[in-house]
Amino acid sequence: MSISLQLAVRIQNTIEGPLRQAARLSDSETWIGPVAMISQGEIKQITHLLSACIDSLRVNHESSGL
Amino acid sequence: MSRLACDPLRLADLARFLRSTCDEIELLLRLAEIGDLAIPQFHTNLLQSLALLERQENRVRRILNSSFLNLTNSYSLSFNSTAYLLNRWIEHHPAWWSDATHGEPTKIDGFISHVASNAIDAGRLIDSTKFLAPLIYGCHDLETLRVLWLSATDPRTTSASTAGDRIKRLVETVFDDQDWHSAIAPSWVDIYEQKRLRREIQIILGEIISPWQLQFSGLASEWNWSSETGLHYLKKVSESAGAAVSLSQGLGMALYRNLSVLPENVIERHQRIDAIAFSVGASTELLRNAKVRQARIENDHLATLLTIPTMLPLKLPWPSSLVISETNSFISRQFDTTSEIETSSSIELLQQRGTLASIAYMAVFNSATTSGRLESPNDTPSTELRLELQHTVDSIDNSTTRGHILAEIVD
């Protein structure tokens, strides 16, 4: 498995593992007031950035022809 | 859910997952580097994600580390925080300060006793209490109060800046800010008990300040205040005879501790030695003046007591009144020890500076050994080190000061 693919798998596992748990815990059960919204917004942004990383790795993997 | 704006148990779990995500992203960055993966956008996105995660993690940890949560171990959290309960209790009991004078343990004694002997918890309680007066004047049990403050400012466990933040607030509360005292109407106050508590608090203050007294003058910059302000408070503390004794006894240890670790740079090292010598000069002089002032106050008290009979309506003839007045003055002069104290305290000052100079010599020698400037204590010191040691001794105990004080005694 190429390095791009390995990293993509790791990132996907991170999104589905600890990051999803962090998103679950950044809610109005944990925070009272607007902090919950800010936290959830940030977690969404992180998820988006990591998904973009997977896309970059996929493109790289495909262009390398491995 | 409590009144707090967060649930600490969930917050602790959140902190754990955020940390785990951060660790994973840091690992991804290292793996990409090792695998020589040149995708700029990938790298930028990972760094941005890491920054966002760290920002969120810092926010969560700041709350978890606050004393409003009682973290006895990493994730076992509860709401029985001393600071939280204390602050809430004070809010609903404006008469808190009069309770301390009622001759029995107060609610604040109970709060403080839970954390007093633990340096971290004691410090957290002090740092989280915006209104510090209850942690000084709210206790009947002054031993617990003493332990609380000594734990939170212990030089072995507390950094200079943290101790500075705590002690500066303490002296400001004791000597400056007393608005709370007149602003509220307590139930009743035992004035004699209150005076006793204040006297004892002054003595405890001397003990707390003692290891940090150099930061009140020459090393004032470490605490971000001026030496004038520091000396102003040090003088006020030394007005209590008991506090002055603690300050005097703790000076040697404070000197040794502050000289034992010196900067590598020679100019900075000499500046530090000079600043410490300045502190020693200021402390010893203040302590001598405090002794003389104390003797004057005692003599004034005696003179006042002796004048009481002359104020009574005895209807004595004028010559008799004159005789009584002269007798009073004679007795007052006989018991006046101010002059003797002035002389003895000057001699003590000289002796103390001699001893402190020896301690400073040992501390600088020790610093040279631990920093590698002197390989072994049995080696002959280099010329530079010998000069430094001589400079240290001369800065603290020099012939000019000895001459000056001797002239004062003889004059």
Interface residues (C-beta under 8 A of the other chain):
Chain A: I3 S4 Q6 L7 R10 I11 T14 G17 P18 L19 Q21 A22 L25 S26 E29 T30 W31 I32 G33 V35 S39 E42 I43 Q45 I46 L49 L50 A52 C53 S56 L57 N60
Chain B: M1 L4 A5 C6 D7 R10 L11 D13 L14 F17 L18 S20 T21 E24 I25 L27 L28 L31 A32 G35 L37 I39 Q41 F42 N45 L46 Q48 S49 L52 L53 R55 Q56 R59
